[in-house]
Amino acid sequence: MPTTSSIIVDLDGTLLHDAPRFEERDFSMRTQRAVDRLHDAGIPVAVATARPVSTGLGIVRRLRADACIYLNGALIDFDPSHSDMASLTGRRAAETGALLKVGFPSSRACDVCRAILSVMPDLQIGIVMDDVRYTNFDVTQYWTSQTWTYTDFRDVPDGVADKIIAFPRADQTGLLATLIPDDFDVHVSEGRLWMLMAPEANKEQAMRTLYERWGIDPSSAVSFGDDIVDIAMMEQSGTGVAVANANPRVLAISDEVCASNNDDGVAQWIEHNML
């Protein structure tokens, strides 16, 4: 493997240990030490996660990440050391060039949700925008700390939506797949959360955008992942490393496999290969 210029790492199922509640997932002191040593060596570390700002920002800050790709690519924070919740969610203007948002009009998102519900009236569906979830279901059954409000998709504020989310039952997935408009891409996280995204909002495109900004060749980068949404990002990196607990499709395309997330696999790989 050529000299590593940077690493980019997924959070849930990859860097973070599992926990009974989503909000309790965290990384270990071993991981913190490994990332701190990368910083000391001048190797930038980026996070690429499906998480929104509300559940990702604290982790990004403690890791001292040099950049963060939130919402699977719908929001890129190029300078986490100077960003905060207000600037990342549009309540305060961010510095020029500090953020890149890739989404679609909330009016379009509402049209899509209403069209899908006209065929599948009992589908759990919602819109994520500026870290608020506008949904037709109680979000706390999945995430206890995220801001949300009920909607019939006729009262969502104007703005740039990050994604549409849905939690289809197993018997609903086939029909839902036929109802996705052509101007959206679908990402499925942890086998249950469907995310309808702008086609340009994905981890691999966000990685290319970030590395262009940094002047880094992706062929010298290492990426870590566990889920299907990580595959394209890993394939475009010089080295794609899957944790041992990864989805079989991720294991099949990976260049290397490290120990599981609960065994600090990313930290172990960094220690053995980069430090």
C-alpha positions in Angstrom: 0.0 0.0 0.0 1.4 3.5 -0.8 2.0 6.0 1.9 -1.4 6.9 3.4 -2.4 10.6 2.9 -5.6 10.5 5.0 -8.3 8.3 6.4 -12.1 8.6 6.1 -14.2 6.5 8.5 -17.9 5.7 9.0 -19.3 5.8 12.5 -22.1 3.4 13.3 -21.1 -0.2 13.0 -17.5 0.8 12.1 -15.8 3.2 14.6 -18.5 3.2 17.3 -19.2 0.3 19.7 -22.7 -1.1 19.7 -25.1 -0.1 22.5 -28.7 -0.8 23.5 -29.7 2.7 22.4 -28.6 4.6 19.3 -27.5 7.6 21.4 -25.3 5.5 23.6 -23.0 4.3 20.8 -19.5 5.7 21.2 -15.8 5.1 20.5 -13.2 3.8 22.9 -10.2 5.4 24.5 -8.1 3.2 22.3 -9.7 4.7 19.2 -9.2 8.2 20.6 -5.5 7.5 21.2 -5.1 6.2 17.7 -6.8 9.2 16.1 -4.8 11.6 18.3 -1.6 9.9 17.0 -2.7 10.4 13.4 -3.2 14.1 14.1 0.2 14.3 15.7 1.6 12.7 12.5 -0.1 15.3 10.3 -2.5 12.7 8.8 -6.0 14.2 8.4 -9.0 12.3 9.6 -12.5 12.7 8.1 -15.8 11.2 9.3 -18.5 10.0 6.8 -21.7 9.2 8.5 -25.5 8.9 7.9 -26.0 10.8 11.2 -27.4 14.3 11.3 -25.6 17.1 13.1 -27.5 16.6 16.4 -26.0 13.1 17.0 -22.8 13.5 15.1 -21.3 16.8 16.1 -20.3 15.8 19.6 -18.4 12.7 18.3 -16.8 14.8 15.5 -15.6 17.3 18.1 -14.1 14.8 20.5 -12.3 13.0 17.6 -11.0 16.4 16.4 -12.0 15.3 12.9 -10.6 17.5 10.1 -13.9 17.3 8.2 -17.2 15.6 8.4 -19.6 14.3 5.8 -23.0 14.2 7.5 -26.3 12.7 6.3 -24.5 10.3 3.9 -23.2 13.3 1.8 -26.0 15.8 2.0 -23.9 18.1 4.2 -20.1 18.5 4.2 -18.4 20.4 7.0 -14.9 21.4 5.8 -13.9 23.0 9.1 -15.4 21.3 12.2 -13.1 23.3 14.5 -15.0 26.5 13.7 -18.5 25.2 13.1 -21.4 24.7 15.6 -25.0 23.6 15.7 -26.3 27.0 14.6 -24.2 27.3 11.5 -24.6 23.6 10.5 -28.4 23.8 10.7 -28.8 27.2 9.0 -29.8 29.2 12.1 -26.7 31.3 11.6 -24.7 32.0 8.5 -21.6 29.9 8.1 -18.3 31.3 6.9 -17.9 31.3 3.2 -16.8 27.9 1.9 -17.0 26.2 5.3 -20.1 24.1 4.4 -21.6 22.4 1.3 -25.2 21.4 1.4 -26.6 19.0 -1.3 -30.3 18.6 -1.2 -33.6 19.5 -2.8 -36.5 21.9 -2.2 -38.7 20.9 0.7 -41.7 21.5 -1.5 -40.5 18.7 -3.8 -40.0 16.5 -0.8 -43.5 17.1 0.4 -44.9 16.3 -3.1 -43.0 13.0 -3.1 -44.2 12.0 0.4 -47.8 12.8 -0.4 -47.6 10.8 -3.6 -46.1 7.7 -1.9 -48.7 7.9 0.9 -51.5 8.0 -1.6 -50.5 4.5 -2.4 -49.1 3.4 0.9 -51.1 5.3 3.6 -49.6 3.4 6.5 -45.9 3.9 5.6 -43.8 5.7 8.2 -42.1 8.5 6.2 -40.7 11.9 6.8 -38.4 14.8 5.7 -35.1 15.8 7.3 -34.2 19.4 7.0 -31.9 21.5 9.2 -31.8 18.8 11.8 -35.6 18.7 12.2 -37.6 15.6 11.2 -41.0 16.4 9.8 -42.8 13.0 10.0 -46.1 11.2 10.1 -44.9 8.9 12.9 -43.4 9.2 16.4 -39.6 9.4 15.8 -38.8 8.6 19.4 -39.4 4.9 18.7 -36.1 5.0 16.8 -34.2 8.0 18.1 -35.0 9.4 21.5 -33.0 12.7 21.2 -33.8 14.0 17.8 -36.0 17.0 17.1 -39.2 16.2 15.2 -42.7 17.3 14.5 -45.9 15.7 13.1 -46.9 16.8 9.6 -49.3 15.9 6.8 -46.6 17.3 4.4 -48.6 20.4 3.7 -47.1 22.6 6.4 -43.3 21.9 6.1 -41.4 25.2 5.9 -39.7 26.2 2.7 -36.0 25.3 2.6 -33.5 22.8 1.3 -34.3 19.3 2.5 -31.5 16.9 3.2 -33.3 13.7 2.6 -36.6 11.8 2.9 -36.6 8.9 5.4 -38.9 5.9 5.6 -39.2 2.8 7.7 -41.0 0.3 5.6 -42.1 -3.0 7.0 -40.7 -6.1 5.3 -43.9 -6.5 3.4 -43.8 -2.9 2.1 -40.3 -2.7 0.6 -41.1 -4.1 -2.8 -43.9 -1.7 -3.4 -42.0 1.3 -2.0 -39.1 0.5 -4.4 -41.5 1.0 -7.4 -42.6 4.4 -6.1 -39.2 6.2 -5.8 -39.0 9.0 -8.4 -36.2 9.0 -10.9 -34.7 12.2 -9.5 -33.9 10.4 -6.2 -31.3 7.8 -5.2 -32.1 5.3 -2.4 -29.7 4.3 0.4 -30.7 1.7 3.0 -29.0 1.9 6.4 -28.7 -1.0 8.8 -31.3 -2.9 6.7 -34.3 -0.8 7.8 -33.9 2.9 7.3 -34.6 4.0 3.7 -33.1 7.4 2.7 -34.2 9.1 -0.5 -31.3 11.5 -1.5 -30.4 13.8 -4.2 -28.2 11.8 -6.7 -25.2 14.0 -5.9 -25.6 13.4 -2.1 -23.6 10.3 -1.3 -20.4 9.4 0.5 -18.3 8.8 -2.6 -19.1 12.2 -4.2 -18.6 13.9 -0.9 -15.2 12.2 -0.5 -14.1 13.4 -3.9 -15.3 16.9 -3.1 -13.4 16.9 0.2 -10.2 15.5 -1.3 -10.3 18.0 -4.2 -10.4 20.7 -1.5 -7.5 19.2 0.3 -5.5 18.4 -2.8 -5.4 14.7 -1.9 -5.4 11.8 -4.4 -8.1 9.3 -3.2 -5.8 6.5 -4.3 -3.6 7.3 -1.3 -6.5 7.4 1.1 -7.9 4.6 3.4 -11.6 4.3 4.1 -13.4 2.2 6.6 -17.0 1.0 6.5 -19.5 -1.7 7.3 -22.7 -1.0 5.4 -23.8 -1.0 1.8 -23.8 2.8 1.7 -20.0 2.7 2.3 -19.2 0.5 -0.7 -18.7 3.1 -3.4 -16.6 5.3 -1.1 -14.4 2.3 -0.2 -14.0 1.3 -3.8 -12.8 4.8 -4.8 -10.2 4.8 -2.0 -6.7 3.4 -2.4 -7.5 1.0 0.4 -11.0 0.1 1.5 -11.1 -1.7 4.9 -14.2 -3.5 6.2 -14.7 -4.2 9.8 -15.3 -7.9 10.5 -19.0 -7.3 11.4 -19.7 -5.6 8.0 -22.4 -6.5 5.6 -21.3 -9.5 3.4 -21.4 -7.3 0.3 -19.0 -4.9 2.0 -16.7 -7.7 3.0 -16.7 -9.0 -0.6 -15.4 -5.7 -2.1 -13.0 -4.7 0.6 -9.3 -4.7 0.1 -8.7 -5.7 3.7 -10.7 -6.7 6.8 -10.0 -5.5 10.3 -11.4 -6.6 13.6 -15.0 -5.7 14.5 -16.3 -2.4 15.7 -16.7 -3.7 19.2 -13.1 -4.9 19.2 -11.7 -1.5 18.0 -10.9 -2.8 14.6 -10.3 0.6 13.1 -7.9 1.5 15.9 -6.1 -1.8 15.6 -5.7 -1.3 11.8 -4.3 2.2 12.3 -1.9 1.0 15.0 -0.6 -1.9 12.9 -0.4 -0.1 9.5 0.1 3.6 10.1 1.7 4.2 13.4 
